[in-house]
Amino acid sequence: MNRYQSLSLIILIGSPLLFLIVSVLSGRLEFFYWSLSAIAIALTLWKAGSNPEQ
């Protein structure tokens, strides 16, 4: 696993978890919805880092 895949995995797991905790504590799901963009970016980096052509 290269550096970018490690970083994207941390973002992929950590970001929604953090925002879910904030959303539960504040009672506003908007915080969790904003984390979905970070998930999309992390998945894009994961896919780009696992390119077998390199």
MDAnalysis code that builds the backbone (N, CA, C; Angstrom):
import MDAnalysis as mda
import numpy as np

u = mda.Universe.empty(162, n_residues=54, atom_resindex=np.repeat(np.arange(54), 3), trajectory=True)
u.add_TopologyAttr("name", ["N", "CA", "C"] * 54)
u.add_TopologyAttr("resid", np.arange(1, 55))
u.add_TopologyAttr("resname", ["MET", "ASN", "ARG", "TYR", "GLN", "SER", "LEU", "SER", "LEU", "ILE", "ILE", "LEU", "ILE", "GLY", "SER", "PRO", "LEU", "LEU", "PHE", "LEU", "ILE", "VAL", "SER", "VAL", "LEU", "SER", "GLY", "ARG", "LEU", "GLU", "PHE", "PHE", "TYR", "TRP", "SER", "LEU", "SER", "ALA", "ILE", "ALA", "ILE", "ALA", "LEU", "THR", "LEU", "TRP", "LYS", "ALA", "GLY", "SER", "ASN", "PRO", "GLU", "GLN"])
u.atoms.positions = np.array([
    [0.863, -1.167, 0.000],
    [0.000, 0.000, 0.000],
    [0.913, 1.234, 0.000],
    [0.674, 2.118, -0.962],
    [1.536, 3.294, -1.031],
    [1.024, 4.412, -0.125],
    [1.731, 5.507, -0.132],
    [1.439, 6.611, 0.772],
    [0.050, 7.194, 0.548],
    [-0.332, 7.357, -0.708],
    [-1.629, 7.961, -1.012],
    [-2.778, 7.035, -0.648],
    [-2.583, 5.754, -0.790],
    [-3.614, 4.807, -0.383],
    [-3.788, 4.807, 1.130],
    [-2.689, 4.923, 1.866],
    [-2.775, 4.987, 3.325],
    [-3.520, 6.229, 3.774],
    [-3.187, 7.347, 3.168],
    [-3.850, 8.595, 3.512],
    [-5.330, 8.538, 3.179],
    [-5.670, 8.012, 2.023],
    [-7.083, 7.955, 1.645],
    [-7.856, 6.992, 2.540],
    [-7.218, 5.934, 3.012],
    [-7.881, 5.011, 3.917],
    [-8.173, 5.681, 5.257],
    [-7.236, 6.470, 5.748],
    [-7.454, 7.208, 6.994],
    [-8.600, 8.195, 6.830],
    [-8.632, 8.905, 5.718],
    [-9.714, 9.847, 5.452],
    [-11.037, 9.113, 5.305],
    [-11.009, 7.985, 4.622],
    [-12.213, 7.212, 4.345],
    [-12.870, 6.713, 5.625],
    [-12.086, 6.332, 6.595],
    [-12.627, 5.811, 7.848],
    [-12.803, 6.914, 8.886],
    [-11.814, 7.767, 9.013],
    [-11.818, 8.760, 10.084],
    [-12.791, 9.909, 9.895],
    [-12.922, 10.381, 8.685],
    [-13.777, 11.541, 8.430],
    [-15.245, 11.273, 8.749],
    [-15.846, 10.210, 8.232],
    [-17.252, 9.976, 8.564],
    [-17.464, 9.695, 10.049],
    [-16.506, 9.018, 10.662],
    [-16.625, 8.723, 12.086],
    [-16.611, 10.005, 12.914],
    [-15.691, 10.894, 12.607],
    [-15.616, 12.165, 13.310],
    [-16.892, 12.979, 13.126],
    [-17.344, 13.084, 11.888],
    [-18.539, 13.872, 11.622],
    [-19.803, 13.217, 12.172],
    [-19.828, 11.901, 12.238],
    [-20.969, 11.219, 12.842],
    [-21.050, 11.527, 14.329],
    [-19.913, 11.532, 14.995],
    [-19.879, 11.864, 16.419],
    [-20.342, 13.305, 16.642],
    [-19.841, 14.224, 15.825],
    [-20.255, 15.626, 15.946],
    [-21.749, 15.768, 15.666],
    [-22.246, 15.045, 14.678],
    [-23.666, 15.123, 14.327],
    [-24.549, 14.585, 15.450],
    [-24.138, 13.479, 16.059],
    [-24.928, 12.904, 17.147],
    [-24.931, 13.839, 18.353],
    [-23.779, 14.412, 18.662],
    [-23.701, 15.303, 19.821],
    [-24.470, 16.607, 19.615],
    [-24.479, 17.111, 18.386],
    [-25.155, 18.378, 18.127],
    [-26.605, 18.196, 17.684],
    [-26.959, 17.003, 17.231],
    [-28.322, 16.762, 16.772],
    [-28.590, 17.285, 15.377],
    [-27.547, 17.613, 14.636],
    [-27.695, 18.128, 13.270],
    [-26.954, 17.209, 12.313],
    [-27.689, 16.614, 11.389],
    [-27.081, 15.680, 10.452],
    [-26.322, 16.363, 9.328],
    [-26.403, 17.676, 9.220],
    [-25.702, 18.386, 8.154],
    [-24.192, 18.159, 8.225],
    [-23.672, 18.029, 9.424],
    [-22.239, 17.792, 9.575],
    [-21.836, 16.458, 8.949],
    [-22.663, 15.445, 9.153],
    [-22.376, 14.137, 8.564],
    [-22.493, 14.187, 7.052],
    [-23.464, 14.909, 6.538],
    [-23.632, 15.011, 5.091],
    [-22.426, 15.669, 4.427],
    [-21.803, 16.623, 5.099],
    [-20.614, 17.280, 4.541],
    [-19.436, 16.318, 4.454],
    [-19.408, 15.315, 5.303],
    [-18.304, 14.358, 5.263],
    [-18.374, 13.455, 4.037],
    [-19.506, 13.378, 3.392],
    [-19.633, 12.527, 2.210],
    [-18.733, 13.001, 1.076],
    [-18.471, 14.301, 0.986],
    [-17.557, 14.796, -0.042],
    [-16.130, 14.306, 0.222],
    [-15.738, 14.230, 1.484],
    [-14.409, 13.714, 1.822],
    [-14.301, 12.235, 1.467],
    [-15.386, 11.497, 1.612],
    [-15.384, 10.091, 1.242],
    [-15.186, 9.941, -0.263],
    [-15.854, 10.796, -1.039],
    [-15.713, 10.734, -2.495],
    [-14.276, 11.029, -2.921],
    [-13.656, 12.000, -2.291],
    [-12.266, 12.334, -2.610],
    [-11.342, 11.180, -2.224],
    [-11.568, 10.587, -1.059],
    [-10.729, 9.477, -0.612],
    [-10.868, 8.272, -1.531],
    [-12.070, 7.989, -1.982],
    [-12.255, 6.868, -2.899],
    [-11.570, 7.122, -4.241],
    [-11.585, 8.376, -4.687],
    [-10.906, 8.725, -5.928],
    [-9.399, 8.529, -5.787],
    [-8.828, 8.963, -4.666],
    [-7.399, 8.773, -4.426],
    [-7.059, 7.290, -4.299],
    [-7.930, 6.535, -3.671],
    [-7.702, 5.102, -3.523],
    [-7.655, 4.429, -4.880],
    [-8.597, 4.790, -5.737],
    [-8.640, 4.195, -7.067],
    [-7.433, 4.615, -7.887],
    [-7.028, 5.864, -7.796],
    [-5.877, 6.357, -8.544],
    [-4.589, 5.708, -8.051],
    [-4.500, 5.437, -6.768],
    [-3.288, 4.835, -6.206],
    [-3.173, 3.353, -6.474],
    [-4.272, 2.709, -6.828],
    [-4.219, 1.273, -7.066],
    [-4.185, 0.933, -8.548],
    [-3.740, 1.869, -9.350],
    [-3.671, 1.683, -10.797],
    [-2.531, 0.717, -11.137],
    [-2.834, -0.463, -11.710],
    [-1.781, -1.435, -11.975],
    [-0.886, -1.062, -13.163],
    [-1.229, -0.033, -13.908],
    [-0.445, 0.355, -15.068],
    [0.862, 1.044, -14.691],
    [0.984, 1.483, -13.468],
    [2.172, 2.236, -13.066],
    [3.279, 1.313, -12.688],
])
